[in-house]
Amino acid sequence: MMEYKSKTLGNFHRAFPVILPDEPIRFMTAEVNKVTDIDRLKYQKWVSKSESSVFTYGGRAFGYGNGMEKFADDGFHETQLVLRDSPQLAEGLIIEALVDDARTRGRHYFGIYRNSCKIIPDSDFTIRNGYRVRVGYNIKAIHWDLEEGVRFGLLIEPAWTILKSQQHGHSVSGYLGAVERELLKIHGVSHTLDYIMPFVYSHSEFLLPCGGRARLEEEPVTVFAESAE
């Protein structure tokens, strides 16, 4: 008897297009294997509140932000890049820009990793005995290729954290599943898109950490993303 194994080819997503600057932007670049203590440079923004940072991919390191010239001491050299020509770098900068915005608004961020992050507004409310729930957004930057060139977008989904009031530090987090209707009812909306759109409207433009501004369009498009092998 012949057995057939199913294979997930990919999924369709609703992405909000992100328009990036067309002009070249200044960066400092170096080969990762030639930089001593690369992690110190990558995480100094979060540890020491530096206005400059380093992003790595494909064996290359990219320094950017105010004061990035200091990376010359670690073997970096100045260059200019058009963001659409470096999609993974652009995705990381989009997420970092939104995290920077969240921090200035007093919002928390969780699990930032390259092109994704969870952002939770700093407000508490109870939905069940003794539990506080913070509802926010899970965001992921993506890119896809078209005949006219690469395009960028943002996947935005509701997300939440649940904290038991009398057990500080003990939390459970996840995406909206079986309890989606209950949580959305709290916010007075009946559809997920209604909850997402205020985030889109409030980020129609945002400043990138490397300089320049990005624009988030209000009309989502359907994108097919191939699954990773």
NORFEN-V334069 format. One record per backbone hydrogen bond with DSSP energy under -0.5 kcal/mol. CO is the residue of the C=O (numbers start at 1). NH is the residue of the N-H. Records with the same first field share a line. If there is no record, write none. Layout:
CO->NH / NH
//
This chain:
4->6
7->9
9->227
11->225
13->15 / 223
15->17 / 221
16->154
17->217
18->20 / 152
19->215
25->81
27->79
28->63
29->77
30->61
31->34
32->35
34->36
35->38
37->40 / 41
38->42
39->43
40->44
43->46 / 47
44->48 / 50
45->49
51->66
53->64
55->62
57->60
59->32
60->57
61->30
62->55
63->28
64->53
65->68
67->70
68->71
69->72
70->73
71->74 / 76
72->75
77->29
79->27
81->25 / 83
82->85
83->86
86->90
87->91
88->92
89->93
90->94
91->95
92->96
93->97
94->98
95->99
96->100
97->101
98->102
99->103
100->104
101->105
102->107
103->106
108->120
110->118
113->115 / 116
115->141
116->113
117->139
118->110
119->137
120->108
121->123
125->133
128->131
130->165
131->127 / 128
132->163
133->125 / 135
134->161
136->159
137->119 / 139
138->157
139->117
140->155
142->153
144->151
146->149
149->146
151->144
152->18
153->142
154->16 / 156
155->140
157->138
158->176
159->136
160->174
161->134
162->172
163->132 / 165
164->167
167->170
169->171
170->164
172->162
174->160
177->180
179->183
180->184
181->185
182->186
183->187
184->189
185->188
191->194 / 195
192->195 / 196
193->197
194->198
196->199 / 200
197->201
198->202
200->203
201->204
204->216
206->214
208->211
212->208
214->206
215->19 / 217
218->220
219->17
221->15 / 223
223->13 / 225
224->226
225->11
//
